[in-house]
Amino acid sequence: MADKRYIGIGKETEYGSAVAATRYGESVEAVKPDQGWIVPSPVSKRSYQKRNLGPFRIRGPIGPFDVEPENIIGELLLATLGSVSTVDKGDGVYAHTFTPADSLPSYTFRIGADLIERILAGMLSNSLKFSFRHAENAKATADIVGAPVIETGGNLNTPTLSELQAFVYHQASIEIESVEKNTMVYAGEFNINNKLLIDRGDLSSRFWNTKRYGDLDVIGKLSMYFDTETERITVYFS
């Protein structure tokens, strides 16, 4: 049943209303629901006697997975940054430029898990991390969060997965002060973090009915060689 494992993702037109997947990929995941039980401490007995359902949330990582031209990476970039412009370069090639926006689209994630398709509607991308290293494929990991509705289940799909190869380390281009420095870099990573206020609900219900955003952070690091002292000083003080 291993061929029935997949990640499907589709952009929603209404927050929390499930849609069909438009992109599929192969990835490990650890996305879990949490009922957030409220359990008061007992006094008269040592056993717990009462409990209430607390804030329901769904959260977890998708990945790490190899970054490919036609898998879920494009939708995850849009989910994380919020805006995209596309230019047709001809011969079926398109250039996509993703930029930060003040609001983020919600997505339905469909996770094929052997016997059932888990349907997670109203999910947002809290963070997206890219990493690249010599002799490895480029990789990405997304942390998704949400819960305007309870997770549901459906029949497994038979998705068509892209046959294009993943991006490789030497396809990256690293520039410092407009000068390419690929020969100096052997590894790197950067993380886009939306800091969604998933733990701050409101009094309307136990679900996360309103999308609330934090500050956008982008943090990265490079692992580099320095062939001369001049290179070291230039990078440190750029």
C-alpha positions as CSV (number, residue, x, y, z in Angstrom):
1,M,0.0,0.0,0.0
2,A,3.0,2.3,-0.1
3,D,1.9,3.7,-3.4
4,K,-1.2,5.1,-1.7
5,R,0.8,7.6,0.3
6,Y,0.8,11.1,-1.0
7,I,0.3,14.8,-0.1
8,G,-2.3,16.7,-2.1
9,I,-2.9,20.5,-1.7
10,G,-5.6,22.8,-3.1
11,K,-6.1,26.6,-2.6
12,E,-9.5,27.4,-1.0
13,T,-11.9,30.1,-2.2
14,E,-13.5,30.2,1.3
15,Y,-11.6,29.7,4.5
16,G,-12.3,26.2,5.8
17,S,-14.3,24.9,2.9
18,A,-12.6,21.8,1.5
19,V,-11.5,21.8,-2.2
20,A,-10.0,19.2,-4.4
21,A,-6.2,19.0,-4.6
22,T,-4.5,20.6,-7.6
23,R,-0.9,19.6,-6.8
24,Y,0.5,16.4,-5.4
25,G,3.8,15.4,-4.0
26,E,5.6,12.6,-2.1
27,S,6.6,13.5,1.5
28,V,6.7,12.3,5.0
29,E,4.5,14.2,7.4
30,A,3.6,14.4,11.1
31,V,0.5,16.5,11.1
32,K,-1.7,15.7,14.1
33,P,-5.0,16.9,15.6
34,D,-5.2,18.0,19.2
35,Q,-8.5,18.3,21.1
36,G,-6.9,20.4,23.8
37,W,-8.7,18.8,26.7
38,I,-9.3,21.0,29.7
39,V,-8.9,18.8,32.8
40,P,-9.3,20.4,36.2
41,S,-7.1,19.1,39.1
42,P,-9.1,17.0,41.6
43,V,-9.1,17.8,45.3
44,S,-11.5,15.2,46.9
45,K,-10.0,12.3,45.1
46,R,-6.7,11.5,43.4
47,S,-8.3,10.5,40.1
48,Y,-9.5,13.0,37.5
49,Q,-13.3,13.2,37.5
50,K,-14.2,15.9,34.9
51,R,-12.9,17.2,31.6
52,N,-14.1,19.5,28.8
53,L,-13.1,19.7,25.1
54,G,-10.6,22.5,24.7
55,P,-9.3,24.4,21.7
56,F,-9.1,22.1,18.7
57,R,-6.0,22.5,16.6
58,I,-4.2,20.7,13.8
59,R,-0.5,21.2,13.3
60,G,2.7,19.5,12.1
61,P,5.4,19.3,9.5
62,I,5.2,18.3,5.9
63,G,8.7,17.1,4.9
64,P,11.5,17.3,4.5
65,F,10.9,16.6,0.8
66,D,12.9,17.1,-2.4
67,V,12.0,20.4,-4.2
68,E,10.7,19.7,-7.7
69,P,9.4,22.1,-10.4
70,E,5.9,20.7,-10.4
71,N,5.2,19.2,-6.9
72,I,3.6,21.1,-4.0
73,I,6.4,23.7,-3.5
74,G,4.8,26.4,-5.6
75,E,1.6,26.3,-3.6
76,L,3.5,26.2,-0.3
77,L,5.4,29.3,-1.4
78,L,2.1,31.1,-2.1
79,A,0.6,29.8,1.1
80,T,3.6,31.2,3.1
81,L,4.1,34.5,1.3
82,G,0.7,35.3,0.0
83,S,1.3,36.8,-3.4
84,V,2.6,35.7,-6.8
85,S,3.2,37.1,-10.2
86,T,3.7,34.9,-13.2
87,V,5.5,35.6,-16.6
88,D,5.2,33.3,-19.6
89,K,8.7,32.7,-20.9
90,G,7.5,30.6,-23.8
91,D,7.8,26.9,-24.7
92,G,5.8,26.0,-21.6
93,V,8.2,27.7,-19.2
94,Y,6.9,30.2,-16.6
95,A,8.7,32.4,-14.1
96,H,7.0,32.9,-10.8
97,T,7.9,35.7,-8.3
98,F,6.6,35.3,-4.8
99,T,6.3,38.3,-2.5
100,P,5.0,39.0,1.0
101,A,1.3,40.0,1.4
102,D,-0.7,41.1,4.5
103,S,-3.1,38.2,4.2
104,L,-2.5,34.5,3.4
105,P,-4.7,32.1,1.5
106,S,-6.0,28.9,3.2
107,Y,-5.5,25.5,1.7
108,T,-7.0,22.0,1.9
109,F,-4.4,19.3,2.5
110,R,-5.3,15.8,1.5
111,I,-2.9,13.2,3.0
112,G,-3.1,9.7,1.6
113,A,-2.2,7.3,4.5
114,D,-2.6,3.7,3.3
115,L,-6.3,3.1,4.0
116,I,-7.9,6.6,4.1
117,E,-7.4,10.1,2.8
118,R,-7.2,12.6,5.6
119,I,-8.9,15.8,4.7
120,L,-7.6,18.9,6.5
121,A,-9.5,22.0,5.4
122,G,-8.6,25.6,6.4
123,M,-4.9,25.0,6.8
124,L,-2.2,27.8,6.7
125,S,1.5,27.7,6.3
126,N,3.2,28.9,9.5
127,S,6.7,28.5,8.1
128,L,8.6,27.2,5.1
129,K,12.3,26.1,5.3
130,F,14.6,25.5,2.4
131,S,18.0,23.8,2.6
132,F,20.7,23.0,0.1
133,R,24.0,21.2,0.4
134,H,26.7,20.0,-1.9
135,A,25.9,16.5,-3.3
136,E,22.3,16.6,-2.2
137,N,18.9,17.6,-3.7
138,A,17.4,20.9,-2.5
139,K,14.9,20.1,0.3
140,A,12.0,21.9,1.9
141,T,9.9,21.5,5.1
142,A,6.6,23.3,5.8
143,D,4.9,23.7,9.2
144,I,1.2,23.9,8.6
145,V,-1.5,24.9,11.2
146,G,-5.2,25.4,11.3
147,A,-8.5,24.1,12.6
148,P,-11.7,26.0,11.6
149,V,-13.3,22.5,11.3
150,I,-12.7,19.0,12.5
151,E,-10.5,16.8,10.4
152,T,-12.5,14.4,8.1
153,G,-11.7,11.3,6.0
154,G,-12.4,10.2,2.5
155,N,-11.5,7.5,-0.1
156,L,-8.0,7.3,-1.3
157,N,-7.2,9.1,-4.6
158,T,-4.9,7.9,-7.3
159,P,-2.8,11.1,-8.0
160,T,-0.5,11.6,-10.9
161,L,2.9,12.6,-9.5
162,S,5.3,14.7,-11.6
163,E,8.1,12.8,-13.3
164,L,10.5,15.8,-13.3
165,Q,13.7,15.5,-11.3
166,A,14.3,17.5,-8.2
167,F,16.5,20.6,-8.1
168,V,20.1,19.8,-7.4
169,Y,22.6,21.8,-5.3
170,H,24.6,23.1,-8.3
171,Q,21.5,24.7,-9.8
172,A,21.5,27.3,-7.0
173,S,22.9,30.7,-7.5
174,I,24.4,32.6,-4.5
175,E,25.3,36.3,-4.9
176,I,27.0,38.7,-2.4
177,E,26.9,42.3,-3.5
178,S,25.8,41.2,-7.0
179,V,28.8,38.9,-7.4
180,E,28.3,35.1,-7.7
181,K,29.9,33.2,-4.9
182,N,28.8,29.6,-5.7
183,T,32.4,28.3,-5.4
184,M,32.6,29.7,-1.8
185,V,29.4,28.1,-0.6
186,Y,28.9,24.4,0.3
187,A,25.6,24.5,2.2
188,G,22.9,26.9,3.2
189,E,19.3,27.3,4.4
190,F,16.7,29.9,4.9
191,N,13.4,29.9,6.8
192,I,10.3,32.0,6.2
193,N,8.2,32.3,9.4
194,N,4.7,33.8,9.6
195,K,4.4,33.5,13.4
196,L,0.7,32.7,13.1
197,L,-1.2,33.4,16.4
198,I,-2.6,29.8,16.4
199,D,-2.5,29.6,20.3
200,R,-4.5,32.8,20.7
201,G,-8.1,31.9,19.9
202,D,-11.2,33.9,20.8
203,L,-14.4,33.3,22.7
204,S,-16.5,32.4,19.7
205,S,-15.7,28.7,19.7
206,R,-13.1,26.1,20.4
207,F,-12.0,26.3,16.7
208,W,-9.7,28.8,15.1
209,N,-12.3,30.7,13.1
210,T,-10.3,33.8,12.2
211,K,-6.9,33.9,10.5
212,R,-4.6,36.1,12.6
213,Y,-1.0,36.8,11.5
214,G,2.2,37.7,13.3
215,D,5.3,39.4,12.1
216,L,7.0,37.9,9.0
217,D,10.6,36.8,9.6
218,V,13.1,35.5,7.0
219,I,16.3,34.1,8.5
220,G,19.1,32.3,6.6
221,K,22.6,31.1,7.0
222,L,25.4,30.0,4.7
223,S,28.3,27.6,5.2
224,M,31.3,28.9,3.2
225,Y,34.9,28.4,2.3
226,F,37.3,31.4,2.4
227,D,40.3,31.1,0.1
228,T,41.8,34.4,1.1
229,E,41.7,36.8,4.0
230,T,40.2,39.4,1.7
231,E,37.2,37.2,1.0
232,R,36.6,36.6,4.8
233,I,36.7,40.3,5.6
234,T,34.5,41.2,2.6
235,V,31.8,38.7,3.7
236,Y,31.9,39.7,7.3
237,F,31.5,43.4,6.6
238,S,29.2,43.4,3.6
